[in-house]
Amino acid sequence: MKNSGNTILVTGGGSGLGREYARRWHDAGNTVIVAGRTLSSLAETAKGRENIHPVEFDVAAAAGDVAAFATGLCERFPGLNVVVNNAGIMPFENIEAKRDLGEAERVVETNLLGPIRLIDAFVEQLKAAEDAALINVSSGLAFVPLPKAATYSATKAALHSYTMSLRKRLEGLVEVIELIPPGVQTELTPGQSQRDGYLPLDDFIAESMELLAQKPTPSEICVEAVRAFRNSEANGNQQELLDMLAAR
Ligand SMILES: NC(=O)c1ccc[n+]([C@@H]2O[C@H](COP(=O)([O-])OP(=O)(O)OC[C@H]3O[C@@H](n4cnc5c(N)ncnc54)[C@H](OP(=O)(O)O)[C@@H]3O)[C@@H](O)[C@H]2O)c1
């Protein structure tokens, strides 16, 4: 991925990781489009930065609406060459008892179907673009699930798999990168931005931006704090980490 001169779409750009990446990429000389459901937070991301463009968009929208969004955006920004699937939600759930599945379905729509639809809507634009890249934000929980966020963990494991397939199928056309955050201090879950044991947001952004700037860009952006999770199956301690997460 080029460090500057890109036109980058970041979903979930109104807070947390998406907001920080949008600002750093902007400041490095890229045009950035931030998309999300809350225009006021997107506007806050863009405040004082003339090349950040807020756009209201729900990644859980039906495929036809996502396609229409992509067509409109490519007309407005014909140089669009990077798409970042960052928007996500992480509710806690009790899967051991019968329940209303509405929330679990929303997690799948947002974290998995959303990226699949968005990639479909932008794939031809990306294939035709110079220096095209696609970044999917998964999670350390793709590799060791957190039982109290089972559907979330499952969507991230699926996104990891989908990203591997995409990387093969788009080889030589689009750089496909998986960004695998550890627990980071954002408001992904209530109170998480103040919780001990989570990486401070600035530290995570700085370390992951350094990895993204390497040439060639690593296919997986794995900061130090997430490597034990990423490699747990190979290292033979996945069960141990699962027990640790289950006790939380
Ligand atoms: N922080 C962590 O510990 C951590 C760890 C591993 C992975 N991640 C991943 O990193 C990504 C960013 O999370 P974060 O930590 O930065 O949390 P965050 O601050 O809650 O950011 C998530 C963003 O997604 C947007 N979003 C949610 N549903 C959406 C929808 N249907 N359509 C469009 N936008 C939507 C939210 O904005 P609106 O609600 O305004 O739309 C919000 O700006 C997520 O994919 C998350 O799973 C985070």
The ligand as a Gaussian input file, in Angstrom:
#p B3LYP/6-31G(d) Opt

LIG

0 1
 N      -10.994000      -1.976000      20.045000
 C      -10.698000      -3.243000      20.074000
 O      -10.348000      -3.791000      21.136000
 C      -10.756000      -4.071000      18.830000
 C      -10.116000      -5.307000      18.844000
 C      -10.166000      -6.099000      17.710000
 C      -10.849000      -5.650000      16.602000
 N      -11.465000      -4.447000      16.616000
 C      -12.212000      -4.041000      15.431000
 O      -11.851000      -2.748000      15.046000
 C      -12.925000      -2.144000      14.344000
 C      -13.170000      -0.751000      14.890000
 O      -13.605000      -0.861000      16.231000
 P      -13.279000       0.246000      17.351000
 O      -12.576000      -0.442000      18.431000
 O      -12.694000       1.436000      16.715000
 O      -14.753000       0.514000      17.921000
 P      -15.732000       1.762000      17.726000
 O      -15.108000       3.008000      18.207000
 O      -17.036000       1.323000      18.338000
 O      -15.853000       1.876000      16.157000
 C      -16.765000       1.140000      15.404000
 C      -17.319000       2.065000      14.339000
 O      -18.164000       1.308000      13.475000
 C      -19.273000       2.114000      13.156000
 N      -20.412000       1.247000      12.826000
 C      -21.011000       0.331000      13.617000
 N      -22.036000      -0.223000      12.965000
 C      -22.070000       0.358000      11.736000
 C      -22.922000       0.226000      10.608000
 N      -23.964000      -0.626000      10.601000
 N      -22.668000       0.984000       9.516000
 C      -21.631000       1.852000       9.507000
 N      -20.810000       2.031000      10.541000
 C      -21.039000       1.298000      11.642000
 C      -19.547000       2.943000      14.403000
 O      -20.149000       4.173000      14.069000
 P      -21.756000       4.409000      14.061000
 O      -22.295000       3.593000      15.204000
 O      -21.890000       5.872000      14.227000
 O      -22.215000       3.938000      12.737000
 C      -18.145000       3.202000      14.919000
 O      -17.634000       4.421000      14.447000
 C      -14.124000      -3.089000      14.503000
 O      -14.285000      -3.880000      13.361000
 C      -13.707000      -3.960000      15.666000
 O      -14.313000      -5.229000      15.638000
 C      -11.414000      -3.640000      17.693000

